[in-house]
Amino acid sequence: MQFHIRVRAGAIIIEDNKILLTEYNDPVRGIVYDLPAGGTEPNESIMEAVIREAKEEACIDVEVGPLAFVYEYTPHLNFEKFGNTHTLVMMFECKLKNHSIPRLPEKPDPNQIGVKWLPLSELQTVELYANIGSSLQDYTLNKRNIDLIEEHKLNQIIPMK
């Protein structure tokens, strides 16, 4: 079944005033950076996707925290600059666990060339896949998390017989 919108999930990992980014050599744009993120897979929750993507793109184990913000890419409103797939990205505040050390995976995503800690003060000096540097900086200063309500964690009402 084809859906009209792609759902992606990603990790915002900040330590010592630095943010963890994945680095790509895009054939058109040159060097661009992104957060460890990617599309959800069938039968995978958003939280599971964050954990998987962090592992796949930066070889790290993360503890997924609160939802930081939601980013939407709408092709027809953006002259299809990133393609024609309408995308909704949920970005979560995460922490490294198990003393994970970020590194480039053995089989990186196409065009991925690195994993890098970037000082937050330099977010405006690099090109991000999506131009969300100021939103990331604002988030680090004024955290305003959004609740993610997961149906399976709600108190279940048992129907009367």
Secondary structure as the mmCIF struct_conf table of DSSP 4:
data_model
#
loop_
_struct_conf.conf_type_id
_struct_conf.id
_struct_conf.beg_label_comp_id
_struct_conf.beg_label_asym_id
_struct_conf.beg_label_seq_id
_struct_conf.end_label_comp_id
_struct_conf.end_label_asym_id
_struct_conf.end_label_seq_id
BEND BEND1 HIS A 4 ILE A 5
STRN STRN1 ARG A 6 GLU A 15
TURN_TY1_P TURN_TY1_P1 ASP A 16 ASN A 17
STRN STRN2 LYS A 18 ASP A 26
TURN_TY1_P TURN_TY1_P2 PRO A 27 ARG A 29
STRN STRN3 GLY A 30 ASP A 34
BEND BEND2 PRO A 36 PRO A 36
STRN STRN4 ALA A 37 GLY A 39
TURN_TY1_P TURN_TY1_P3 PRO A 42 ASN A 43
HELX_RH_AL_P HELX_RH_AL_P1 ILE A 46 ALA A 58
STRN STRN5 ASP A 61 TYR A 73
HELX_RH_3T_P HELX_RH_3T_P1 PRO A 75 LEU A 77
TURN_TY1_P TURN_TY1_P4 ASN A 78 PHE A 82
BEND BEND3 ASN A 84 ASN A 84
STRN STRN6 THR A 87 LYS A 97
TURN_TY1_P TURN_TY1_P5 ASN A 98 HIS A 99
BEND BEND4 GLU A 106 LYS A 107
HELX_LH_PP_P HELX_LH_PP_P1 PRO A 108 ASP A 109
TURN_TY1_P TURN_TY1_P6 PRO A 110 ASN A 111
STRN STRN7 GLN A 112 PRO A 119
HELX_RH_3T_P HELX_RH_3T_P2 LEU A 120 THR A 125
BEND BEND5 VAL A 126 VAL A 126
STRN STRN8 LEU A 128 LEU A 128
BEND BEND6 TYR A 129 ASN A 131
HELX_RH_AL_P HELX_RH_AL_P2 GLY A 133 LEU A 141
BEND BEND7 ASN A 142 ASN A 142
STRN STRN9 ILE A 146 ILE A 146
HELX_LH_PP_P HELX_LH_PP_P2 ASP A 147 ILE A 149
HELX_RH_3T_P HELX_RH_3T_P3 GLU A 151 LYS A 153
BEND BEND8 LEU A 154 LEU A 154
HELX_LH_PP_P HELX_LH_PP_P3 ASN A 155 MET A 160
#
